[in-house]
């Protein structure tokens, strides 16, 4: 089958004097299997947590959502030493993106995991919903 997934997006900003509104866009995407949504809810601390995508042989469409109402979280690629930050989710925010299908498989370097790190105080953690699907 084809076009099993539908992704919609738009952006509107009203900040005087800026008035911006993108046209709502949508695209269809193929999904090769019924694997996902994985891994689900993860608890993220200030030292960071790798996202376990081992249920998928080739990750694809993915949705992240920060479920916390106070703290934000950053995400990116962990090389074993450094988090190469790609994005940030403020409290309650979400993002949809397509993951590279070989993320976390050790292609290129030994460490290339998707990782979240919470911008918290002390031992507080942030719940993040990660819903990844097969390509």
ChimeraX commands (.cxc) that place a marker at each C-alpha (Angstrom):
marker #1 position 0.00,0.00,0.00 radius 0.5
marker #1 position 1.03,3.62,-0.31 radius 0.5
marker #1 position 0.26,6.92,1.36 radius 0.5
marker #1 position -0.79,5.43,4.72 radius 0.5
marker #1 position 0.41,8.49,6.66 radius 0.5
marker #1 position -0.79,12.06,6.37 radius 0.5
marker #1 position 1.20,14.96,7.84 radius 0.5
marker #1 position -0.20,18.51,8.10 radius 0.5
marker #1 position 1.54,21.69,9.14 radius 0.5
marker #1 position 1.10,25.45,9.25 radius 0.5
marker #1 position 2.61,28.38,11.12 radius 0.5
marker #1 position 1.08,31.69,12.13 radius 0.5
marker #1 position 2.97,34.53,13.86 radius 0.5
marker #1 position 1.41,37.81,14.99 radius 0.5
marker #1 position 4.02,40.08,16.59 radius 0.5
marker #1 position 3.65,43.73,15.64 radius 0.5
marker #1 position 4.68,44.66,12.98 radius 0.5
marker #1 position 5.11,41.04,11.77 radius 0.5
marker #1 position 2.01,39.34,10.44 radius 0.5
marker #1 position 2.90,35.93,9.04 radius 0.5
marker #1 position 0.72,33.00,8.08 radius 0.5
marker #1 position 1.95,30.05,6.06 radius 0.5
marker #1 position -0.43,28.23,3.82 radius 0.5
marker #1 position -1.54,24.99,5.44 radius 0.5
marker #1 position 0.39,22.20,3.80 radius 0.5
marker #1 position 0.01,18.46,3.79 radius 0.5
marker #1 position 1.89,15.50,2.39 radius 0.5
marker #1 position 1.28,11.78,2.21 radius 0.5
marker #1 position 3.94,9.23,3.13 radius 0.5
marker #1 position 4.38,5.49,2.87 radius 0.5
marker #1 position 4.66,3.36,6.01 radius 0.5
marker #1 position 6.27,-0.06,5.45 radius 0.5
marker #1 position 4.92,-1.87,8.51 radius 0.5
marker #1 position 2.60,-1.48,11.47 radius 0.5
marker #1 position 5.49,-1.11,13.95 radius 0.5
marker #1 position 5.15,1.92,16.24 radius 0.5
marker #1 position 4.34,4.11,18.04 radius 0.5
marker #1 position 7.54,3.46,19.94 radius 0.5
marker #1 position 9.03,3.86,22.52 radius 0.5
marker #1 position 6.23,5.94,24.08 radius 0.5
marker #1 position 6.60,7.98,27.26 radius 0.5
marker #1 position 10.18,8.45,28.47 radius 0.5
marker #1 position 11.41,10.16,31.63 radius 0.5
marker #1 position 14.19,12.63,30.83 radius 0.5
marker #1 position 16.66,14.04,33.37 radius 0.5
marker #1 position 19.33,16.74,33.21 radius 0.5
marker #1 position 22.07,14.28,32.20 radius 0.5
marker #1 position 20.10,13.03,29.22 radius 0.5
marker #1 position 18.39,9.86,28.05 radius 0.5
marker #1 position 18.88,7.95,24.78 radius 0.5
marker #1 position 15.72,7.09,22.86 radius 0.5
marker #1 position 15.35,3.32,22.35 radius 0.5
marker #1 position 14.31,2.78,18.73 radius 0.5
marker #1 position 15.27,-0.92,18.71 radius 0.5
marker #1 position 11.70,-2.04,17.97 radius 0.5
marker #1 position 12.09,-0.50,14.49 radius 0.5
marker #1 position 14.42,-1.79,11.78 radius 0.5
marker #1 position 14.27,1.54,9.91 radius 0.5
marker #1 position 12.78,4.49,11.85 radius 0.5
marker #1 position 10.79,7.02,9.86 radius 0.5
marker #1 position 8.05,9.44,10.84 radius 0.5
marker #1 position 8.31,10.51,14.46 radius 0.5
marker #1 position 6.39,12.77,16.81 radius 0.5
marker #1 position 7.92,14.25,19.99 radius 0.5
marker #1 position 5.88,16.00,22.69 radius 0.5
marker #1 position 7.07,17.62,25.90 radius 0.5
marker #1 position 4.43,16.63,28.48 radius 0.5
marker #1 position 5.85,18.88,31.21 radius 0.5
marker #1 position 4.24,22.19,32.16 radius 0.5
marker #1 position 7.41,23.82,33.55 radius 0.5
marker #1 position 10.65,22.68,31.92 radius 0.5
marker #1 position 11.89,22.49,28.34 radius 0.5
marker #1 position 13.91,19.70,26.75 radius 0.5
marker #1 position 16.56,19.70,24.05 radius 0.5
marker #1 position 17.11,16.88,21.58 radius 0.5
marker #1 position 19.81,15.91,19.15 radius 0.5
marker #1 position 22.40,13.29,18.30 radius 0.5
marker #1 position 24.57,11.86,21.08 radius 0.5
marker #1 position 28.05,10.81,19.94 radius 0.5
marker #1 position 29.01,9.25,23.27 radius 0.5
marker #1 position 30.54,12.48,24.59 radius 0.5
marker #1 position 28.57,15.44,23.24 radius 0.5
marker #1 position 24.91,16.09,22.51 radius 0.5
marker #1 position 24.79,17.76,19.10 radius 0.5
marker #1 position 21.59,19.69,19.68 radius 0.5
marker #1 position 19.05,19.88,16.89 radius 0.5
marker #1 position 15.92,21.18,18.61 radius 0.5
marker #1 position 14.12,22.30,21.72 radius 0.5
marker #1 position 10.60,21.65,22.98 radius 0.5
marker #1 position 9.14,24.15,25.41 radius 0.5
marker #1 position 6.50,22.95,27.91 radius 0.5
marker #1 position 3.59,21.37,26.04 radius 0.5
marker #1 position 5.17,21.74,22.59 radius 0.5
marker #1 position 5.40,19.01,19.97 radius 0.5
marker #1 position 7.22,18.41,16.70 radius 0.5
marker #1 position 6.82,15.99,13.82 radius 0.5
marker #1 position 9.81,14.98,11.71 radius 0.5
marker #1 position 11.21,12.13,9.68 radius 0.5
marker #1 position 14.17,10.33,11.25 radius 0.5
marker #1 position 17.03,9.03,9.16 radius 0.5
marker #1 position 16.38,5.26,8.87 radius 0.5
marker #1 position 19.86,4.31,10.11 radius 0.5
marker #1 position 19.82,6.46,13.27 radius 0.5
marker #1 position 21.29,4.57,16.20 radius 0.5
marker #1 position 22.54,1.68,14.07 radius 0.5
marker #1 position 26.24,2.53,14.37 radius 0.5
marker #1 position 26.58,3.57,10.73 radius 0.5
marker #1 position 29.42,6.08,10.46 radius 0.5
marker #1 position 30.30,6.28,14.15 radius 0.5
marker #1 position 29.91,3.99,17.12 radius 0.5
marker #1 position 27.51,6.42,18.81 radius 0.5
marker #1 position 24.75,8.22,17.00 radius 0.5
marker #1 position 21.73,7.91,19.21 radius 0.5
marker #1 position 18.77,10.23,19.40 radius 0.5
marker #1 position 18.94,11.75,22.87 radius 0.5
marker #1 position 16.85,14.10,24.99 radius 0.5
marker #1 position 18.17,16.24,27.84 radius 0.5
marker #1 position 15.96,18.11,30.30 radius 0.5
marker #1 position 16.66,21.69,31.33 radius 0.5
marker #1 position 15.64,21.07,34.93 radius 0.5
marker #1 position 16.74,21.94,38.43 radius 0.5
marker #1 position 18.11,19.24,40.73 radius 0.5
marker #1 position 16.64,15.79,40.28 radius 0.5
marker #1 position 13.45,16.87,38.47 radius 0.5
marker #1 position 12.58,14.91,35.35 radius 0.5
marker #1 position 10.47,15.71,32.30 radius 0.5
marker #1 position 8.08,13.29,30.61 radius 0.5
marker #1 position 8.49,13.26,26.84 radius 0.5
marker #1 position 6.26,11.30,24.48 radius 0.5
marker #1 position 8.20,9.80,21.56 radius 0.5
marker #1 position 6.11,8.10,18.89 radius 0.5
marker #1 position 8.32,6.70,16.13 radius 0.5
marker #1 position 7.10,4.55,13.24 radius 0.5
marker #1 position 8.75,2.32,10.66 radius 0.5
marker #1 position 9.65,4.00,7.34 radius 0.5
marker link #1:1,2 radius 0.2
marker link #1:2,3 radius 0.2
marker link #1:3,4 radius 0.2
marker link #1:4,5 radius 0.2
marker link #1:5,6 radius 0.2
marker link #1:6,7 radius 0.2
marker link #1:7,8 radius 0.2
marker link #1:8,9 radius 0.2
marker link #1:9,10 radius 0.2
marker link #1:10,11 radius 0.2
marker link #1:11,12 radius 0.2
marker link #1:12,13 radius 0.2
marker link #1:13,14 radius 0.2
marker link #1:14,15 radius 0.2
marker link #1:15,16 radius 0.2
marker link #1:16,17 radius 0.2
marker link #1:17,18 radius 0.2
marker link #1:18,19 radius 0.2
marker link #1:19,20 radius 0.2
marker link #1:20,21 radius 0.2
marker link #1:21,22 radius 0.2
marker link #1:22,23 radius 0.2
marker link #1:23,24 radius 0.2
marker link #1:24,25 radius 0.2
marker link #1:25,26 radius 0.2
marker link #1:26,27 radius 0.2
marker link #1:27,28 radius 0.2
marker link #1:28,29 radius 0.2
marker link #1:29,30 radius 0.2
marker link #1:30,31 radius 0.2
marker link #1:31,32 radius 0.2
marker link #1:32,33 radius 0.2
marker link #1:33,34 radius 0.2
marker link #1:34,35 radius 0.2
marker link #1:35,36 radius 0.2
marker link #1:36,37 radius 0.2
marker link #1:37,38 radius 0.2
marker link #1:38,39 radius 0.2
marker link #1:39,40 radius 0.2
marker link #1:40,41 radius 0.2
marker link #1:41,42 radius 0.2
marker link #1:42,43 radius 0.2
marker link #1:43,44 radius 0.2
marker link #1:44,45 radius 0.2
marker link #1:45,46 radius 0.2
marker link #1:46,47 radius 0.2
marker link #1:47,48 radius 0.2
marker link #1:48,49 radius 0.2
marker link #1:49,50 radius 0.2
marker link #1:50,51 radius 0.2
marker link #1:51,52 radius 0.2
marker link #1:52,53 radius 0.2
marker link #1:53,54 radius 0.2
marker link #1:54,55 radius 0.2
marker link #1:55,56 radius 0.2
marker link #1:56,57 radius 0.2
marker link #1:57,58 radius 0.2
marker link #1:58,59 radius 0.2
marker link #1:59,60 radius 0.2
marker link #1:60,61 radius 0.2
marker link #1:61,62 radius 0.2
marker link #1:62,63 radius 0.2
marker link #1:63,64 radius 0.2
marker link #1:64,65 radius 0.2
marker link #1:65,66 radius 0.2
marker link #1:66,67 radius 0.2
marker link #1:67,68 radius 0.2
marker link #1:68,69 radius 0.2
marker link #1:69,70 radius 0.2
marker link #1:70,71 radius 0.2
marker link #1:71,72 radius 0.2
marker link #1:72,73 radius 0.2
marker link #1:73,74 radius 0.2
marker link #1:74,75 radius 0.2
marker link #1:75,76 radius 0.2
marker link #1:76,77 radius 0.2
marker link #1:77,78 radius 0.2
marker link #1:78,79 radius 0.2
marker link #1:79,80 radius 0.2
marker link #1:80,81 radius 0.2
marker link #1:81,82 radius 0.2
marker link #1:82,83 radius 0.2
marker link #1:83,84 radius 0.2
marker link #1:84,85 radius 0.2
marker link #1:85,86 radius 0.2
marker link #1:86,87 radius 0.2
marker link #1:87,88 radius 0.2
marker link #1:88,89 radius 0.2
marker link #1:89,90 radius 0.2
marker link #1:90,91 radius 0.2
marker link #1:91,92 radius 0.2
marker link #1:92,93 radius 0.2
marker link #1:93,94 radius 0.2
marker link #1:94,95 radius 0.2
marker link #1:95,96 radius 0.2
marker link #1:96,97 radius 0.2
marker link #1:97,98 radius 0.2
marker link #1:98,99 radius 0.2
marker link #1:99,100 radius 0.2
marker link #1:100,101 radius 0.2
marker link #1:101,102 radius 0.2
marker link #1:102,103 radius 0.2
marker link #1:103,104 radius 0.2
marker link #1:104,105 radius 0.2
marker link #1:105,106 radius 0.2
marker link #1:106,107 radius 0.2
marker link #1:107,108 radius 0.2
marker link #1:108,109 radius 0.2
marker link #1:109,110 radius 0.2
marker link #1:110,111 radius 0.2
marker link #1:111,112 radius 0.2
marker link #1:112,113 radius 0.2
marker link #1:113,114 radius 0.2
marker link #1:114,115 radius 0.2
marker link #1:115,116 radius 0.2
marker link #1:116,117 radius 0.2
marker link #1:117,118 radius 0.2
marker link #1:118,119 radius 0.2
marker link #1:119,120 radius 0.2
marker link #1:120,121 radius 0.2
marker link #1:121,122 radius 0.2
marker link #1:122,123 radius 0.2
marker link #1:123,124 radius 0.2
marker link #1:124,125 radius 0.2
marker link #1:125,126 radius 0.2
marker link #1:126,127 radius 0.2
marker link #1:127,128 radius 0.2
marker link #1:128,129 radius 0.2
marker link #1:129,130 radius 0.2
marker link #1:130,131 radius 0.2
marker link #1:131,132 radius 0.2
marker link #1:132,133 radius 0.2
marker link #1:133,134 radius 0.2
marker link #1:134,135 radius 0.2
view
